[in-house]
Amino acid sequence: MLLTLLGFGMVLTFMTLIMTKRLSPLVALISIPIVFALIGGFAPTMGAMMLDGIRKIAPTGVMLMFAILYFGVMIHAGMFDPVVRIILKLVKGDPLRIVIGSTMLALLISLDGDGSTTYMITIASMLPLYKRLKMNPLNLTCVAILASGLMNLTPWGGPTARAASALHVDPGEVFVPMIPSIGLAIVALLGVAFYLGLRERRRLGTVALPPYPVAEFVEADGETSGEHLPPTQQDAPDMRRPRLLWVNLALTSALMVALVMGLLPLPVLFMIGFAVAIVINYPNVDQQRALVAEYAGNALAVVSLIFAAGVFTGILSGTGMVEAMSRGLLAAIPDSMGPYMPTITALLSMPLTFFMSNDAFYFGVLPILNEAAQHYGISAVEMARASLIGQPVHLLSPLVPSTYLLVGLAGVDFGDHQRFTLKWAVLVCLALMGAALMMGLFPLMGQVFAGGG
């Protein structure tokens, strides 16, 4: 009971302090768990727990750092210019179209299953337009994270693989039947984007954007040419490499294929990709230094938060608070609710994956829920599907490293982002759950056997 109270108290204290802006996320991630570990009497082992958490999260920090550098090279080289130009032509100066365009771009990029990639490309492409029209960037971070939450349900995205592994079922059997329900949830997300965009249109009106300035740049053969530049490239036209567009596309595609196939660990893949990309595009050492220095601020801000989150998760797991929290919640479910276990799992996946990591939920809590569900004729694959419903809410958790990257790139406060997005995330989760129930992906209620339960 004490560990359960300490666990929930620690998470709630953390959320309260950062949402009221009493502490920055970086300071809160380090200081709050230390205080609660001391209260719980874990001072002698606290240091080892913190180091263990940092070790576990270190590969993620390395991956994000080199992913920031890799996509920084690609953005400067102009690999995303064609996509940005098409979007800019379609959205023009209409805030409604801009928010919907942001959503479509994020959905498309999220197909690779990596939230960090989605955020870097979407924010780099669309944020200058939001700033130009004085639109609220929270609209951009909201639709980007919800798009990532839905598209992350692909088998290579993470949660589906975890659920399938934990319950020993085939990931394809879990995911493929869910495609129509994910499609309906995407429609709900586009409805949210429409509402947010309409609200911005009423606030700002439709703005006639002037043409982007024509900038000259020197090609490799020494010839000078110029064209209308998208906002991501106006400040550094000399860094663009239009003649290497297909080379960069091929390199990025190869990186994504290697990522999906798991040829090498993600941090190693991005390290290799960055080294190859920067040499191909910017063989001049001075340009390489300048490019790395430009993204050093973003990388430091994100990676420092990642390691701070390692302190938080290390103490949360090492003290046994995670297990106590899950047992406490499960004990609160009365026996009479047993037949409704799939629906309960779907609803619990929102708060549980918010308060704990995906690993803790899928490998610690889901098997217990599944064991209870077996008594009511509910299959493991149905429970696996139900457990995925809360992923759009999960990404708002302070334990998700890529979310810090999102708010850092967009220049918004973490607490503001959570307050703005949470209600829409819950709405999208409920839409996904409703569609799944309607299509029979898991039952509202299992069977009640004579004398069973």
Phi, psi and omega in degrees: 000318180297316179295322178298313179295320178297317181298308180293323178297320180295312181295315182294321177297316178301311182297318181297316183292322181279329180285333175268002177062031175282330177224152173284154179305321181299312181292318182295320180298330181272313190281319185299310180297327178296316179299314183288329175294321177295319178299321181281358178081027183258019183306316183297327184254001186299318181299316179296320178299316181297315179296323178296317178296320179295318179299317183294328185264353182303315179302325177295318178298317178296316180300313181296321181299312182282335173293319176300315180293319181298309182287338171298317176300314183293323178294314180295323181287345176090022182297329183265003181304314181301317179296317181297319180298317180298315181297316181297323177294323183284318186277332182052230182250022184267114179304325179298312179294326182294316180293318178294320177298321177299318180295314180297319178298314180296320178297318182294313183290330183292351180300338179283353176081005182246112182297324182299316178299314180303313184292317183296315182288315182296313182293316180298325182282321191256333184302319178302326178291319177299317180294321183297323181266002182060037176278156180287116182295344177296332174298320181292313180294328180296305184291329180294316183287326178289322176297317179296321180299323179282314183287343178289355179281356175299153184303332180269002183279335178128294184301317181296318178297320179296313181299316181295319180294318183296325184255004176058050176236168182282127180302323179296323179293330177284314191278312190305313178296342181277350185304313179298322180291324175296323177299318179291325176294325176296321176300319177297319178297318178296327174296319175298315179298321179298316180296313181296319179293321178296321178297319177292323179296319179294327181283321188250335187081181177265127185255133175277106183284133173291156179297148179293145183297147177276124180242140179267146174213156185264125178284171182296332181272005177095351180283147180256133178221168180209158178196171177288124185262141172290165187298335181289346188239004184294330185277342185217061182297332182289348180270353184286148180228069184299330181286347178259013183306309184288329176295315180294322176297318180295319179296316180294320178297318178297322178296318180293321179296315178298324179296313182293321182282346180068036182298323178218161176302147183306314180302320181293319179300315181289328176296314179295315180301317179297315181299316179293315184296317185288328178289320180294314186275325185226076181294340179288125185296324179296320177294322178298315179299316181297319181292316178297318180297325181295325183262001181298322180298312178298315182297315181296317181299318183285312185294325178297322177292325180298313181291326175296321177296331176297323175298314181299308183290328179298315179288321180300319181277315186297327180280349184086010180296321181299311180297319180295320179297316181293318178296321179298318180291319180294323179294337181281349180277115180292154181301327182295341180270000183308314181298339181267021186302321178298316180294319177299317179299316180299316180290319180292335182297338178288300180290325184292317179284347173282318184274345180219167181289162176300320179300315181296320182288309187285326182263344181254314186266315185303316178301326178291315177298320181295320179299318178293323183291332182300331181290350183242021175072023181263127185282161180295324181292327176292320178293324178298317178296316181298326184289345183272350188300324189275008187299322176300326176285323181306321184293346176276355182294145175291355180267001181262112185300319186295337179294326177294326176296316181302307183290329178293316180294323182277348179070034179246160179283139182301314180296320177299318179298317179297313181298320183290321192266335190304314183296324179287326177295317178298319179299315180295321176299316179295324176296318178296318179294316179300317179294320180295318177295318181297326182268003176072027180288332168207149187280150172297324183214133177280187181277148175249107182276156179300120181071006184268182183112000000 
